Each structure stands twice: as C-alpha cells, then as structure tokens.
C-alpha cells in the first residue's frame, strides 16, 4: 500500500471529479468508496472504447494502490511496476463473463455522520441549538453475491417524549443479491427512490444546512418503506430501479404527504405501492432522471406521483433542478386533489477561500415553491435560500444559510438563519 495523506487524497479525488469520473454525491463519500466508484466508471468507459487520459489514469492508479486495503470484495491490484496504465479495468468486475472468486475477501464497513445545528428564527421565538441527526451505518459484502446496508439514526437526541421528542429509527436495512452482471435483487427497509431529493437527502449530500422546501411535503425525505424490487445498471450511464413496497395511508393533509407515511408492520393496512426510477448520464457533466410512484390508500383512493430532475456540474459549478407533482383521487372530501413543487439550485465554487488544500468552498442559491392544498389560502409556500458551504477538511463541513419564506397562510414573510456542522466518519 502506498503512503497517503488527507490533503493529497482530496486533491486527487477532486481531479477525478473534474475529469468526469466522480459525481458530486460520490466525491463526498469516504475515500475508499469514491475510489471504487471512479474505478468502475473508468472501466466501463474503456469497455465502450473511450480513452482515459494518461494523467487521469496515473492519479486513479495511485489512489487504487493507496486504498486497496480498505476496498474489501475487490481484486487487489499488483504493486509497484507490475501495474501498467493500459491494464486498467481488465481484471475489474464488469468484464467478460459473470464470475466470482469464492476465496476473495469480504467485509463490513462502519461509517456515519453527525449533524449539529444552530437555528435562529425570531418569528418562532428566538434561537436554538439542536442535534437533528446522528447516524451509524454498516455496509459491505457478506458473501460474493450478497451485500447489506443498515442505517440507524438518532433524531433530535433520540429521546422519546411528547410531540416534539426525538426518536431512534432504522432508516434502512437493505439486502442486495447479485442475480446477473448489472442486475440485483433488493429487499428490506428501503429508501423509496422518488426523485433526486428522495435518494440524496442526507446532510452530507446536500449543499446547504437544510433540505429543499419540497422535502416538507411533496417528497418527504427520508422516505423509507418495507419492500422488494430490482436494480439494473447495464453500464455507468443508466440505472433503473423498480420496487414494490408498503403504500401510503389516506391521512394526506394540506401539509403534504409526510403524515401519510405508514408505520412498519401495521396489520390493518394492506395497500401497496409501485415505484419506477430511471436515471441517465448522457455526458460527464449532465445527469437526468425521473420517477413514477403509484399507491392505493388504506380506505380507497389512489395517488400518482411523478418527478423529474436535472443536474449539471463542471469544475465545481453545479446546477440542480427538480419538479414533482402528485394527483390524488379518493372519496374523502378532506383530501387535496393534487399537490406540486419545484426547486432550482445553483452553486459557485470559491477556490481562493479554501481553508486547506483539497477543499472547495461554495456559494449557493436555491429558490423553491410548493403547493399542497386545493385551497388557495393554504399550503402555498415559496422560499429563497442563500448560503455558504465551507469544508474545514475532508470530513468536516460548516454550512451557513439565510432563508426567506413566503407562506400564503401567514400575514408576512418568515426569516431564518441556519448554521450546520456536519462530520462524516
């Protein structure tokens, strides 16, 4: 294993991202996972006849050698001069027939994050410190064909008591079984893949201290249900997820879908939901996707939920846009007949303000709107958010943001200041 440093690793991963081998979400993962993602993407592109520049290959090989001891379940590369640049990807998964070495090593990895927050809102009675999220996750291969991911999250300290008390929850407990190359069977407590926000909602995955306004009702992140389905990734440019899961209850309100999420194991509820998510990467900079979710209610009725998103990123600049709409048909007159929302976010890199080498501060702006009620006087909100994402090192990020929300049901706009310190480990 080669020597490595945090600063060099951050620079090297940033270089791979600039050359299209890592997405924004992959870049902020632990280094060993980011290296694995970059290696798979480079291997797939070479399979398709695309040339990887020699400097990019050199950086990727150095990272591979540096983190080979942490990349359980992958073939170890040769060391030193035995590894030539033109050998990249030839022995990696995804080439030739679908085969597994029964003697290859497997293992589980512990990781997690802490989200510590300060909230100042004079309209809601002052300022508070909070600990909204502490998460522990175990992930990895348990057999050559099976891997798991279990995440336990403590919300607001995890102390139950009262309406505003915390909770300890299993956010996901996923089992993946490799059926064929590029096709997995997935089962367990699953994140419902509705839109970009539904799949990338963790504090370390979003640029600001808060989620987009659509998370308050249209896409209630985190949205986790018991289910089973298939995940198909024929190449690094296409991903398809199809799930059958527990459906929603009919307790949809003017606040959105969050109250309709059922508790696991409710025997009196037998409604089921189907979800289809498609994501495409037509170029290195562009990702587009969409999802369709349909469920029947516990007391009759139906909800159809459609979403679409687009992400463009290059050299630290990023544009993210998402739209979602839910149509509701039910005999219950208290249910809204439809709801919709959108947000648009832009990010501007500030390399001159970098605290340490390999970090990239960003300014960002986000504008969003939701409408969750058929009544014009309820459920309509707009929010403008301006903020700074300031990494202190590869694992610790300070986020500052200012919000202004226009709520149709309130006489005047609401202003809020947020600060968040997010540590991943």
Sine and cosine of phi, psi and omega as CSV:
sin_phi,cos_phi,sin_psi,cos_psi,sin_omega,cos_omega
0.00,0.00,0.72,-0.69,0.02,-1.00
-0.98,0.20,0.39,-0.92,0.08,-1.00
-0.93,0.36,0.48,-0.88,-0.03,-1.00
-0.57,-0.82,0.42,-0.91,0.07,-1.00
-0.74,-0.67,0.42,-0.91,-0.01,-1.00
-0.88,0.48,-0.68,0.74,-0.05,-1.00
-0.92,0.40,-0.71,0.71,-0.01,-1.00
-0.91,0.42,-0.65,0.76,0.00,-1.00
-0.87,0.49,-0.70,0.71,0.00,-1.00
-0.88,0.48,-0.67,0.74,0.04,-1.00
-0.90,0.44,-0.69,0.72,-0.04,-1.00
-0.91,0.42,-0.69,0.73,0.02,-1.00
-0.91,0.42,-0.63,0.78,0.07,-1.00
-0.88,0.48,-0.61,0.79,0.04,-1.00
-0.91,0.42,-0.66,0.75,0.05,-1.00
-0.90,0.43,-0.62,0.78,0.03,-1.00
-0.90,0.44,-0.65,0.76,0.03,-1.00
-0.89,0.47,-0.47,0.88,0.00,-1.00
-0.99,-0.14,0.28,0.96,0.18,-0.98
0.99,0.13,0.22,0.98,-0.01,-1.00
-1.00,-0.10,-0.14,0.99,0.05,-1.00
-0.67,-0.74,0.66,-0.76,0.12,-0.99
-1.00,0.05,0.12,-0.99,0.04,-1.00
-0.85,0.52,-0.69,0.73,-0.03,-1.00
-0.93,0.38,-0.61,0.79,0.00,-1.00
-0.95,0.32,-0.54,0.84,-0.06,-1.00
-0.90,0.44,-0.51,0.86,-0.06,-1.00
-1.00,-0.06,0.09,1.00,0.09,-1.00
-0.97,0.23,0.21,-0.98,0.14,-0.99
-0.81,0.58,0.55,-0.83,-0.13,-0.99
-0.81,0.59,-0.67,0.74,-0.04,-1.00
-0.89,0.46,-0.61,0.79,0.03,-1.00
-0.94,0.34,-0.62,0.79,0.03,-1.00
-0.90,0.43,-0.67,0.75,0.03,-1.00
-0.88,0.47,-0.67,0.74,0.01,-1.00
-0.89,0.46,-0.67,0.74,0.01,-1.00
-0.89,0.45,-0.68,0.74,0.00,-1.00
-0.91,0.42,-0.63,0.78,-0.01,-1.00
-0.91,0.42,-0.68,0.74,0.02,-1.00
-0.91,0.42,-0.64,0.77,-0.01,-1.00
-0.93,0.37,-0.66,0.75,0.03,-1.00
-0.90,0.44,-0.67,0.74,0.01,-1.00
-0.88,0.48,-0.69,0.72,-0.01,-1.00
-0.90,0.43,-0.64,0.77,-0.01,-1.00
-0.93,0.37,-0.58,0.81,0.05,-1.00
-0.94,0.35,-0.55,0.83,0.10,-1.00
-0.85,0.52,-0.58,0.81,-0.05,-1.00
-1.00,0.05,0.13,0.99,0.09,-1.00
1.00,-0.02,0.08,1.00,-0.01,-1.00
-0.99,0.16,0.64,-0.77,0.01,-1.00
-1.00,0.03,0.73,-0.69,0.09,-1.00
-0.98,-0.19,0.85,-0.53,-0.03,-1.00
-0.82,0.57,0.58,-0.82,-0.05,-1.00
-0.84,0.55,-0.68,0.74,0.03,-1.00
-0.88,0.48,-0.58,0.81,0.03,-1.00
-0.92,0.38,-0.67,0.74,0.05,-1.00
-0.86,0.51,-0.69,0.73,-0.05,-1.00
-0.89,0.47,-0.69,0.72,0.01,-1.00
-0.90,0.43,-0.67,0.74,-0.02,-1.00
-0.90,0.43,-0.66,0.75,0.01,-1.00
-0.91,0.41,-0.63,0.78,0.03,-1.00
-0.90,0.44,-0.67,0.74,0.04,-1.00
-0.90,0.44,-0.66,0.75,0.00,-1.00
-0.87,0.49,-0.70,0.71,0.02,-1.00
-0.92,0.40,-0.58,0.81,-0.04,-1.00
-0.93,0.36,-0.57,0.82,-0.11,-0.99
-0.92,-0.38,0.27,0.96,-0.04,-1.00
-0.86,0.50,-0.54,0.84,-0.05,-1.00
-0.94,0.33,-0.34,0.94,-0.02,-1.00
-0.99,-0.14,-0.15,0.99,-0.10,-1.00
-0.99,-0.11,0.94,0.34,-0.02,-1.00
-0.89,0.45,0.59,-0.80,0.07,-1.00
1.00,0.04,-0.04,1.00,0.06,-1.00
-0.92,-0.38,0.53,-0.85,0.06,-1.00
-0.85,0.52,0.72,-0.69,0.05,-1.00
-0.95,0.30,0.69,-0.73,0.03,-1.00
-0.98,0.20,0.38,-0.92,0.14,-0.99
-0.91,0.40,0.32,-0.95,-0.07,-1.00
-0.97,-0.26,0.30,-0.95,0.13,-0.99
0.87,0.49,-0.69,-0.72,-0.10,-0.99
-0.97,0.24,-0.09,1.00,-0.02,-1.00
-0.94,0.35,-0.33,0.94,-0.08,-1.00
-0.98,-0.19,0.91,-0.42,0.02,-1.00
-0.97,-0.23,0.53,-0.85,-0.03,-1.00
-0.83,0.56,-0.57,0.82,-0.06,-1.00
-0.98,0.21,0.04,1.00,0.05,-1.00
-1.00,0.00,-0.05,1.00,-0.15,-0.99
-0.85,0.52,0.79,-0.62,0.13,-0.99
1.00,0.08,-0.20,0.98,-0.12,-0.99
-0.94,0.35,-0.45,0.89,0.00,-1.00
-0.94,-0.33,0.21,0.98,-0.05,-1.00
-1.00,0.04,0.36,-0.93,0.06,-1.00
-0.84,0.54,0.61,-0.79,0.03,-1.00
0.95,-0.30,-0.06,1.00,0.00,-1.00
-0.94,-0.35,0.66,-0.75,0.06,-1.00
0.95,0.32,-0.50,-0.86,-0.03,-1.00
-0.98,0.21,0.26,-0.97,-0.02,-1.00
-0.99,0.14,0.98,-0.19,-0.04,-1.00
-0.73,-0.69,0.47,-0.88,0.06,-1.00
-0.72,-0.70,0.63,-0.77,0.07,-1.00
-1.00,0.09,0.91,-0.42,-0.06,-1.00
-0.90,0.44,-0.32,0.95,-0.05,-1.00
-0.99,-0.15,0.00,1.00,-0.01,-1.00
-0.93,0.36,0.45,-0.89,-0.11,-0.99
-0.98,0.20,0.52,-0.85,0.06,-1.00
-0.71,-0.71,0.30,-0.95,-0.01,-1.00
-0.05,-1.00,0.26,-0.97,0.00,-1.00
-0.94,-0.34,0.56,-0.83,-0.03,-1.00
-0.86,-0.50,0.75,-0.66,0.10,-0.99
-1.00,-0.02,0.65,-0.76,0.09,-1.00
-0.39,-0.92,0.04,-1.00,0.01,-1.00
0.10,-0.99,-0.17,-0.99,0.03,-1.00
-0.43,-0.90,0.36,-0.93,0.08,-1.00
-0.80,-0.60,0.76,-0.65,0.01,-1.00
-0.87,-0.49,0.96,-0.29,-0.01,-1.00
-0.95,-0.32,0.75,-0.66,-0.24,-0.97
-0.70,-0.71,0.55,-0.84,0.15,-0.99
-0.87,-0.50,0.75,-0.67,-0.08,-1.00
-0.79,-0.61,0.85,-0.53,0.04,-1.00
-0.88,-0.48,0.89,-0.45,-0.03,-1.00
-0.56,-0.83,0.98,-0.18,-0.02,-1.00
-0.89,0.46,-0.52,0.85,-0.01,-1.00
-0.93,0.37,-0.35,0.94,0.00,-1.00
-0.94,-0.34,0.23,0.97,0.14,-0.99
0.97,-0.23,0.40,0.92,0.12,-0.99
0.90,-0.44,-0.49,-0.87,-0.10,-1.00
-0.83,-0.56,0.47,-0.88,-0.03,-1.00
-0.57,-0.82,0.48,-0.88,0.24,-0.97
-0.99,-0.15,0.54,-0.84,0.01,-1.00
-0.49,-0.87,0.31,-0.95,0.09,-1.00
-0.82,-0.57,0.97,0.23,-0.14,-0.99
-0.93,0.38,-0.47,0.88,-0.09,-1.00
-0.58,-0.81,0.80,-0.60,0.27,-0.96
-0.75,-0.66,0.84,-0.55,-0.13,-0.99
-0.78,-0.63,0.66,-0.75,0.16,-0.99
-0.85,-0.52,0.69,-0.72,-0.07,-1.00
-0.69,-0.72,0.65,-0.76,0.12,-0.99
-0.85,-0.52,0.75,-0.66,-0.11,-0.99
-0.53,-0.85,0.57,-0.82,0.10,-1.00
0.45,-0.89,-0.02,-1.00,-0.01,-1.00
-1.00,0.09,0.66,-0.75,0.09,-1.00
-0.93,-0.37,-0.36,0.93,0.14,-0.99
-0.59,-0.81,0.15,-0.99,0.03,-1.00
-0.85,0.53,-0.41,0.91,-0.08,-1.00
-0.91,-0.41,-0.10,1.00,-0.12,-0.99
-0.82,-0.58,0.68,-0.73,0.16,-0.99
-0.67,-0.74,0.35,-0.94,-0.06,-1.00
-0.75,-0.66,0.32,-0.95,0.14,-0.99
-0.55,-0.84,0.87,-0.49,0.03,-1.00
-0.83,-0.56,0.81,-0.59,0.01,-1.00
-0.83,-0.55,0.82,-0.57,0.08,-1.00
-0.93,-0.38,0.77,-0.64,-0.08,-1.00
-0.82,-0.57,0.73,-0.69,0.13,-0.99
-0.99,-0.16,0.89,-0.46,0.00,-1.00
-0.97,-0.25,0.76,-0.65,0.00,-1.00
0.79,0.62,0.70,0.71,0.04,-1.00
1.00,0.05,-0.20,0.98,0.05,-1.00
0.94,0.34,0.35,0.94,0.00,-1.00
-0.97,-0.25,0.92,-0.40,-0.02,-1.00
-0.97,0.25,0.46,-0.89,0.03,-1.00
0.56,-0.83,0.95,-0.32,0.03,-1.00
0.99,0.12,0.15,-0.99,-0.07,-1.00
-0.90,0.45,-0.56,0.83,-0.05,-1.00
-0.98,-0.17,0.25,0.97,-0.01,-1.00
-0.95,0.32,0.27,-0.96,0.00,-1.00
-0.99,0.16,-0.11,-0.99,-0.02,-1.00
-0.38,-0.93,0.43,-0.90,0.15,-0.99
-0.91,-0.41,0.85,-0.53,-0.12,-0.99
-0.72,-0.69,0.53,-0.85,0.24,-0.97
-1.00,0.07,0.96,-0.27,-0.05,-1.00
-0.96,0.26,-0.59,0.81,0.07,-1.00
-0.41,-0.91,0.51,-0.86,0.08,-1.00
-0.56,-0.83,1.00,0.08,-0.19,-0.98
-0.98,-0.20,0.66,-0.75,0.13,-0.99
-0.88,-0.48,0.81,-0.59,0.07,-1.00
-0.90,-0.44,0.74,-0.68,0.07,-1.00
-0.83,-0.56,0.82,-0.57,-0.02,-1.00
-0.97,0.26,0.92,-0.40,0.03,-1.00
-1.00,0.10,-0.79,0.61,0.08,-1.00
-0.59,-0.81,0.08,-1.00,0.05,-1.00
-0.87,0.48,0.86,-0.51,0.01,-1.00
1.00,0.08,0.09,1.00,-0.01,-1.00
-0.70,-0.72,0.83,-0.56,-0.02,-1.00
-0.84,-0.54,0.56,-0.83,0.23,-0.97
-1.00,-0.03,0.76,-0.65,-0.04,-1.00
-0.82,-0.57,0.70,-0.72,-0.02,-1.00
-0.47,-0.88,0.35,-0.94,0.05,-1.00
0.84,-0.54,-0.45,-0.89,0.12,-0.99
-1.00,0.05,0.95,-0.33,-0.22,-0.98
-0.90,-0.43,0.56,-0.83,0.20,-0.98
-0.95,0.30,0.85,-0.52,0.00,-1.00
-0.95,0.33,0.87,-0.50,-0.13,-0.99
-0.99,0.15,0.90,0.43,0.02,-1.00
-0.99,-0.11,0.95,-0.30,0.05,-1.00
0.94,0.34,0.03,-1.00,0.06,-1.00
-0.93,0.37,-0.67,0.74,-0.02,-1.00
-0.89,0.45,-0.60,0.80,0.00,-1.00
-0.90,0.43,-0.48,0.88,-0.04,-1.00
-0.99,-0.15,-0.31,0.95,-0.05,-1.00
-0.75,-0.67,0.95,0.30,-0.11,-0.99
-0.89,-0.45,-0.12,0.99,-0.05,-1.00
-0.93,0.38,0.44,-0.90,-0.02,-1.00
-0.83,0.56,-0.56,0.83,0.00,-1.00
-0.99,0.16,-0.12,0.99,0.00,-1.00
-0.99,-0.16,-0.30,0.95,-0.01,-1.00
-0.97,-0.24,0.52,-0.85,-0.10,-0.99
-0.96,0.29,-0.61,0.79,-0.08,-1.00
-1.00,-0.06,-0.03,-1.00,0.03,-1.00
-0.98,0.20,-0.27,0.96,-0.01,-1.00
-0.76,-0.64,0.32,-0.95,0.06,-1.00
-0.98,0.18,0.35,-0.94,0.12,-0.99
-0.84,0.54,0.41,-0.91,-0.10,-1.00
-0.87,0.49,-0.41,0.91,0.01,-1.00
-0.89,0.46,-0.39,0.92,0.00,-1.00
-0.92,0.38,-0.27,0.96,-0.01,-1.00
-0.98,0.21,-0.19,0.98,-0.03,-1.00
-0.23,-0.97,-0.65,0.76,-0.09,-1.00
-0.97,0.22,-0.71,0.71,0.11,-0.99
-0.81,-0.59,1.00,-0.02,-0.13,-0.99
-0.96,0.27,0.97,0.22,0.01,-1.00
-0.95,0.30,0.66,-0.75,-0.05,1.00
-0.99,0.12,0.72,-0.69,-0.02,-1.00
-0.96,-0.29,0.97,-0.24,-0.09,-1.00
-0.82,-0.57,0.75,-0.66,0.00,-1.00
-0.62,-0.79,0.33,-0.95,0.12,-0.99
-0.97,0.24,0.72,-0.70,-0.04,-1.00
-0.15,-0.99,-0.07,-1.00,0.00,-1.00
-0.52,-0.85,0.51,-0.86,0.00,-1.00
-0.06,-1.00,-0.24,-0.97,-0.03,-1.00
-0.81,-0.59,0.57,-0.82,0.09,-1.00
-0.82,-0.57,0.85,-0.52,-0.02,-1.00
-0.89,-0.45,0.81,-0.59,0.08,-1.00
-0.75,-0.66,0.98,0.18,-0.04,-1.00
-0.88,0.47,-0.45,0.89,0.10,-0.99
-0.38,-0.93,-0.05,-1.00,-0.08,-1.00
-0.98,0.19,0.02,1.00,0.00,-1.00
-0.96,-0.27,-0.15,0.99,-0.07,-1.00
-0.71,-0.70,0.72,-0.70,0.14,-0.99
-0.65,-0.76,0.75,-0.66,0.01,-1.00
-0.80,-0.60,0.76,-0.64,0.05,-1.00
-0.83,-0.56,0.78,-0.62,0.07,-1.00
-0.79,-0.61,0.82,-0.57,-0.09,-1.00
-0.76,-0.65,0.53,-0.85,0.26,-0.97
-0.89,-0.45,0.83,-0.56,-0.13,-0.99
-0.61,-0.80,0.08,-1.00,0.12,-0.99
-0.89,0.45,0.66,-0.75,-0.05,-1.00
-1.00,-0.02,-0.16,-0.99,-0.01,-1.00
-1.00,0.01,0.36,-0.93,0.21,-0.98
-1.00,0.06,0.08,-1.00,-0.01,-1.00
-1.00,-0.07,0.36,0.93,0.00,-1.00
-1.00,0.00,0.61,0.79,0.12,-0.99
-0.94,0.35,0.63,-0.78,-0.05,-1.00
-0.73,-0.68,-0.06,-1.00,0.06,-1.00
-0.93,0.37,-0.13,0.99,0.06,-1.00
-1.00,-0.03,-0.12,0.99,0.05,-1.00
0.89,-0.46,-0.44,-0.90,-0.15,-0.99
-1.00,-0.07,-0.20,0.98,-0.16,-0.99
-0.85,0.52,-0.67,0.74,-0.04,-1.00
-0.94,0.35,-0.22,0.97,-0.02,-1.00
-1.00,-0.01,-0.05,1.00,0.03,-1.00
-0.94,0.34,0.82,-0.57,-0.07,-1.00
-0.98,0.18,0.37,-0.93,0.14,-0.99
-0.99,0.16,0.60,-0.80,-0.02,-1.00
-0.89,0.45,0.66,-0.75,0.10,-1.00
0.99,0.11,0.27,0.96,0.03,-1.00
-0.96,0.27,0.95,-0.31,-0.12,-0.99
-0.94,0.35,-0.47,0.88,-0.07,-1.00
-0.98,0.21,-0.10,1.00,-0.04,-1.00
-0.92,-0.39,0.84,-0.54,-0.06,-1.00
-0.87,-0.49,0.09,1.00,-0.01,-1.00
-0.91,0.42,0.57,-0.82,0.00,-1.00
-0.83,-0.56,0.35,-0.94,-0.02,-1.00
-0.76,-0.65,0.51,-0.86,0.10,-0.99
-0.88,-0.47,0.65,-0.76,0.00,-1.00
-0.74,-0.67,0.70,-0.71,0.09,-1.00
-0.77,-0.63,0.82,-0.57,0.00,-1.00
-0.81,-0.59,0.74,-0.67,0.02,-1.00
-0.80,-0.60,0.78,-0.63,0.05,-1.00
-0.78,-0.63,0.71,-0.71,-0.02,-1.00
-0.81,-0.59,0.56,-0.83,0.11,-0.99
-0.84,-0.54,0.99,0.11,-0.05,-1.00
-0.92,0.40,-0.35,0.94,0.06,-1.00
-0.53,-0.85,0.09,-1.00,-0.02,-1.00
-0.90,0.44,-0.54,0.84,-0.09,-1.00
-1.00,-0.02,-0.36,0.93,-0.21,-0.98
-0.91,-0.42,0.73,-0.68,0.12,-0.99
-0.78,-0.62,0.76,-0.65,0.06,-1.00
-0.77,-0.63,0.49,-0.87,-0.01,-1.00
-0.28,-0.96,0.15,-0.99,0.03,-1.00
-0.32,-0.95,0.28,-0.96,0.01,-1.00
-0.56,-0.83,0.44,-0.90,0.09,-1.00
-0.76,-0.65,0.77,-0.64,-0.01,-1.00
-0.77,-0.64,0.76,-0.65,0.00,-1.00
-0.70,-0.71,0.70,-0.71,0.01,-1.00
-0.57,-0.82,0.45,-0.89,0.16,-0.99
-0.98,-0.20,0.50,-0.87,-0.04,-1.00
-1.00,0.08,0.29,-0.96,0.01,-1.00
-0.92,0.39,-0.42,0.91,-0.01,-1.00
-0.85,-0.52,0.56,0.83,0.01,-1.00
1.00,-0.08,0.40,-0.92,0.00,-1.00
0.97,-0.26,0.10,-1.00,-0.09,-1.00
-0.47,-0.88,0.56,-0.83,0.09,-1.00
-0.79,-0.61,0.76,-0.66,0.12,-0.99
-0.90,-0.44,0.83,-0.56,-0.09,-1.00
-0.85,-0.52,0.85,-0.53,0.02,-1.00
-0.87,-0.49,0.63,-0.77,0.06,-1.00
-0.58,-0.81,0.43,-0.90,0.04,-1.00
-0.57,-0.82,0.56,-0.83,-0.02,-1.00
-0.57,-0.82,0.36,-0.93,0.00,-1.00
-0.60,-0.80,0.70,-0.72,0.05,-1.00
-0.71,-0.71,0.77,-0.64,0.08,-1.00
-0.81,-0.59,0.75,-0.66,0.04,-1.00
-0.55,-0.83,0.63,-0.78,-0.01,-1.00
-0.37,-0.93,0.83,-0.56,0.05,-1.00
0.79,0.61,0.62,0.78,0.04,-1.00
1.00,-0.05,-0.33,0.94,0.09,-1.00
-0.98,0.21,0.60,-0.80,-0.06,-1.00
-0.50,-0.87,0.68,-0.73,0.13,-0.99
-0.81,-0.58,0.77,-0.63,0.00,-1.00
-0.74,-0.67,0.79,-0.61,0.01,-1.00
-0.71,-0.70,0.60,-0.80,-0.01,-1.00
-0.51,-0.86,0.59,-0.81,0.04,-1.00
-0.71,-0.70,0.62,-0.79,0.05,-1.00
-0.58,-0.81,0.57,-0.82,0.03,-1.00
-0.59,-0.81,0.71,-0.70,0.04,-1.00
-0.87,-0.50,0.77,-0.64,0.10,-0.99
-0.94,-0.35,0.67,-0.74,-0.14,-0.99
-0.80,-0.59,0.78,-0.62,0.10,-1.00
-0.83,-0.56,0.85,-0.52,-0.05,-1.00
-0.34,-0.94,0.35,-0.94,0.04,-1.00
-0.98,0.21,-0.28,0.96,-0.04,-1.00
-0.97,0.26,0.91,-0.41,-0.05,-1.00
-0.94,0.33,-0.26,0.97,-0.01,-1.00
-0.98,0.19,-0.24,0.97,-0.02,-1.00
-0.99,0.14,0.68,-0.73,0.12,-0.99
-0.91,0.41,0.46,-0.89,-0.02,-1.00
-1.00,0.07,-0.31,0.95,0.03,-1.00
-0.29,-0.96,0.29,-0.96,0.14,-0.99
-0.42,-0.91,0.47,-0.89,-0.05,-1.00
-0.44,-0.90,0.25,-0.97,0.03,-1.00
-0.20,-0.98,0.25,-0.97,0.03,-1.00
-0.40,-0.92,0.31,-0.95,0.19,-0.98
-0.48,-0.88,0.44,-0.90,0.03,-1.00
-0.74,-0.67,0.79,-0.61,-0.07,-1.00
-0.76,-0.65,0.70,-0.72,0.07,-1.00
-0.82,-0.58,0.59,-0.81,-0.04,-1.00
-0.77,-0.63,0.71,-0.71,-0.04,-1.00
-0.87,-0.49,0.90,-0.44,-0.01,-1.00
-0.95,0.30,0.55,-0.84,0.01,-1.00
-0.79,-0.62,0.95,0.31,-0.07,-1.00
-0.88,0.47,-0.45,0.89,-0.02,-1.00
-0.93,0.36,-0.30,0.95,0.00,-1.00
-0.99,-0.14,0.14,0.99,-0.06,-1.00
-0.86,0.51,0.78,-0.62,-0.02,-1.00
-0.95,0.30,-0.64,0.77,0.06,-1.00
-0.68,-0.73,0.37,-0.93,0.05,-1.00
-0.87,0.49,0.65,-0.76,0.00,-1.00
1.00,-0.01,-0.10,1.00,0.07,-1.00
-0.97,-0.24,0.42,-0.91,-0.06,-1.00
-0.66,-0.75,0.99,-0.10,0.09,-1.00
-0.90,0.44,0.46,-0.89,0.00,-1.00
-0.63,-0.78,0.64,-0.77,0.29,-0.96
-1.00,-0.01,0.57,-0.82,0.04,-1.00
-0.60,-0.80,0.42,-0.91,0.09,-1.00
-0.71,-0.71,0.66,-0.75,-0.02,-1.00
-0.67,-0.74,0.75,-0.66,0.08,-1.00
-0.85,-0.53,0.76,-0.65,-0.03,-1.00
-0.57,-0.82,0.31,-0.95,0.02,-1.00
-0.54,-0.84,0.58,-0.81,0.12,-0.99
-0.71,-0.70,0.49,-0.87,0.10,-1.00
-0.65,-0.76,0.95,-0.31,-0.12,-0.99
-0.92,-0.40,0.23,0.97,-0.05,-1.00
-0.62,-0.78,0.55,-0.84,0.11,-0.99
-0.97,0.24,-0.28,0.96,0.04,-1.00
-0.99,0.12,0.87,-0.49,-0.04,-1.00
-0.85,0.52,-0.37,0.93,-0.05,-1.00
-1.00,0.01,-0.04,1.00,-0.06,-1.00
-0.76,-0.64,0.46,-0.89,0.22,-0.98
0.97,0.24,0.01,1.00,-0.03,-1.00
-0.98,-0.20,0.86,-0.52,-0.03,-1.00
-0.68,-0.73,0.55,-0.84,0.17,-0.98
-0.79,-0.62,0.56,-0.83,-0.03,-1.00
-0.60,-0.80,0.74,-0.67,0.12,-0.99
-0.93,-0.36,0.78,-0.62,-0.03,-1.00
-0.80,-0.60,0.77,-0.63,0.09,-1.00
-0.84,-0.54,0.69,-0.73,-0.07,-1.00
-0.33,-0.95,0.05,-1.00,0.01,-1.00
-0.76,-0.65,0.77,-0.64,0.12,-0.99
-0.96,-0.29,0.91,-0.42,-0.16,-0.99
-0.81,-0.59,0.99,-0.10,0.04,-1.00
-0.93,0.35,0.79,-0.61,0.08,-1.00
-1.00,0.08,-0.51,0.86,0.17,-0.99
-0.36,-0.93,-0.25,-0.97,-0.10,-1.00
-0.93,0.36,-0.38,0.92,-0.09,-1.00
-0.92,-0.40,-0.24,0.97,-0.11,-0.99
-0.85,-0.53,0.80,-0.60,-0.06,-1.00
-0.76,-0.66,0.73,-0.68,0.11,-0.99
-0.99,-0.16,0.77,-0.64,0.01,-1.00
-0.84,-0.54,0.75,-0.66,0.04,-1.00
-0.82,-0.58,0.69,-0.73,0.03,-1.00
-0.45,-0.89,0.46,-0.89,0.08,-1.00
-0.86,-0.51,0.72,-0.70,-0.03,-1.00
-0.87,-0.50,0.56,-0.83,0.18,-0.98
-0.73,-0.69,0.86,-0.51,-0.09,-1.00
-0.89,-0.46,0.76,-0.65,0.10,-1.00
-0.97,-0.25,0.93,-0.37,-0.03,-1.00
-0.94,-0.34,0.83,-0.55,-0.07,-1.00
-0.86,0.51,-0.47,0.88,-0.06,-1.00
-1.00,0.07,-0.06,1.00,-0.02,-1.00
-0.92,-0.40,0.50,-0.87,-0.09,-1.00
-0.96,0.29,-0.39,0.92,-0.07,-1.00
-0.58,-0.81,0.34,-0.94,0.01,-1.00
-0.89,0.45,0.47,-0.88,0.03,-1.00
-0.96,-0.28,0.71,-0.71,0.00,-1.00
-0.90,-0.43,0.62,-0.78,-0.02,-1.00
-0.53,-0.85,0.62,-0.79,0.11,-0.99
-0.92,-0.40,0.70,-0.71,-0.02,-1.00
-0.76,-0.64,0.62,-0.78,0.17,-0.99
-0.74,-0.67,0.69,-0.72,-0.04,-1.00
-0.69,-0.72,0.68,-0.74,0.10,-1.00
-0.89,-0.46,0.91,-0.40,-0.10,-1.00
-0.91,-0.41,0.84,-0.54,0.05,-1.00
-0.91,-0.41,0.79,-0.62,0.13,-0.99
-0.95,-0.32,0.58,-0.82,-0.03,-1.00
-0.57,-0.82,0.00,0.00,0.00,0.00
